[in-house]
Amino acid sequence: MNPFSTNNNVATLSEKKLIARVCSKFGASASLPSPYGAGDDCALIKAKSLQDNVCATSDAVILGRHFAETDSPFLAGEKLIKRNVSDIASMGARPFSALASSICSPNISLDWLDAFSEGMGSACERYAIKIIGGDFASVKDDFFSTHLTLLGQTTLSPLLRTGAKEGDIICTTGVLGASFESGHHLTFQPRLEQGVFFAESGLITSCIDLSDGLGADLRNLLPDGMCAELLEADIPLREFDGKKASIRGAFCDGEDYELLFTFSSKSNFDKFAKEYFAKFGEPIFRIGEIKKAKSSEEENALILISNSKRQKIDFVGFDHYIS
């Protein structure tokens, strides 16, 4: 479906009517009455408990970067919700409320926008999220993006990026690489229940959402003076259409939306892995360990071990400002 139209487009509606149309496509996820839903200057949120941890994240989807004109607008709308849910999952929390703000050119097709909004609503219903407000803004030329702010909540101690120690085991919840080429970047399912399971276990020392590639995200878990030793043979690579992602793809492609985490070296990993498999029907992939750097050059570095050879990896993963 073409995102752009010369006649049946957003320019044919007032902002108020446009917002009403989009909200009608969100379904039950936009059912809260004002002021607890959209309709006032701010939405009110009733806190379940002042003891709970509330976490907040914000991420966007941009036409031409996170999805293509030829992609399903429904799946693009789902992706906006799911990539934010993935961040909440990495903290071991559950999402509950969201604010969505769109920036689009006047020639965005209303039919296309309907499908995008329906995708958002479908994903929100799946993860028990209420859309409680947002905004629309116009921009020239062919352009569309929607930004989401998502709130989550947990009574558990949240999973953090900090906390990994020497000897901790490095793991991921799924296969990596070639996300765009395989279509995984649109069809992935965030590891929400897995994140809660990790938080409940009390055995996870650090955790992060794998959105920028192993090369970028793993470095965020490394303590000062440490490195990550990774066994090339143990890094799970995505297979699709008779193809297989490369090791470089696992480090650089991004948009895997798996959880990358470290497991306490003082605990029984095999027992934990069996419990995980029994609950989710999928394995945990153990890919390496946190080790003390052997030199200053190895500090905060990724070391790939292949055929007994030790190589420092220079790929840094995805970065918005590095081509």
C-alpha angles and dihedrals in degrees: 000000000000111000091211131068134176095213118010094055142121091271089072092066134061116244091253093052091044092054091047091051094049093046090052088059093053091072119194092352089075097043100108112111121234131301089030090044135027118316108075133069088266134011118238119227121201108219112224091207136354086220094064124094113242115200127193132199136175129201138152144210117221125194108244094023110049096022137007133240088250094054123100109270088212091058091044090055091048089049092058090058097039097051089054092046087054089061091050089049091055088061093050092245137121124239122237115160136030141187118205126197124184130200112193143155118249092251096065107129115247091216090052091048090049090056092046091051092047088054090053091049093048093053092045091054090049092055098035094248124155118208103220104175149326144154146255126222131179127227133178127255126023104321141139134170135151123201122202131200110198128191124205135184138205139171089204129085103274121244110246138192090239123070106067115134138194110289096023116141118245116220143168131204096225152002122301143215139037093054096154096039092051096041091242090126088073103032102043122121116221114240095241100145090042090056091052089048090053093049092048092051095060088210100100112097098188138358140186138178110251101228104126099044133269091278093063105028099047091057088061090064097051118107120221113286093017137109135195116245109202128187108222092209091057098052106104113228125201116250121201139154091359091307134107131210117246127240088249088054091054089055100039115021099074129185094094093128093203123135116255112198147159123234124212112264088214093063136076105265096181091056091047092049091052092050090049092051092047090053102040105022090231133096129246111234114226107204107166150315141268107251136178110263114254092212141006088264090060095053110118088358134133114234118198117203116202127163089350090303119126116214131175110229116227099185108110102190127233121342123175092219102040117075 
